[in-house]
Amino acid sequence: MPPLRPGLEAFIAGLPKAELHVHHVGSASPRIVAELASRHPGSGVPQDPDALREFFTFRDFAHFIEVYITVVGLIRDAEDVRLLTYEVARDMARQNIRYAELTVTPHSSVTRGIPDVAFMEAIEDARTAAERDLGVVLRWCFDIPGELGLPAAEETARMACELRPEGLVSFGLGGPEIGWPRPQFKPYFDRAIAEGLRSVPHAGETTGPETVWDALRELRAERVGHGTSAARDPELLAYLAEHRVPLEVCPTSNVATRAVPSLAGHPLRRFVEAGVPVTINSDDPPMFSTDLNTEYAVAARLLDLDAAGLAGLAKNAVAASFLDEAGKARLNAEIDAHLAAWPR
Ligand SMILES: [Zn+2]
């Protein structure tokens, strides 16, 4: 992998960005977990951010799951949900993320006793406050925790369609792919799509390209989460390019979960060369010891990009987003202004 070109770290830091694949609970930084832990002193989770930073340092996938479960265990009431959501937006603002479609799994919180209506009010309250105070526009993707099967799918579709919060734009599917074929979730996607939600399932992260085909054909995916194994299927790459179906690429996450062997071995360049629209994302950033700026730096190295190339990558995310046209034009203009002001 070539090194990052000089000065690009600062360019990336100031670049207005949109993020399309990032999880709500998975975005809880050590700072946020410390705040949640201080609300629940009996939880056994350290309240000291330094100790938490140590705990958060990515070791392996089993450790990632351990961290994730620890954070889920700290989200016990609607105020925890509000705090988490707003503070995630604050971390985004620090990286100049201006728009994010945050993947939320309401099922996990509701089954832990937070009433569904209170959950919706909490995320919506945080969303409007984040836009007002921080200038970060948030939208939601409600995702099915696939490993909990059809009852979780039914419950997620019910909340998405019947309680539909104003910021909700899309419907997703996460969790392990092996043993949970995508087609069984078709009725729930059909229902969400009929309500005007957009389809954005994870697919082809831990399984082969056939899962991406299933996501396209059965779940009518408009974007694909990860889709790394698509690199092995030229016909699929051609389809994604022709139909302009973007991949939500998360390089560091893909290495951490062993979806790809190494950053240098990531198929990002192959996607770009095949004409597939790609967006760069961070997935569960603190848990993979990364953030979106770091992922842009990785992409710049993999694709050997200059400032204009990075601005193009940021615009890919705007184009692939579910922002309205006026919002897209505004964000693109901010990206153009940042590039124009950049010393050559
Ligand atoms: Zn994900």
Residues whose N, C-alpha, C, O or C-beta is under 5 A from the ligand:
A	BS01	ZN	D283
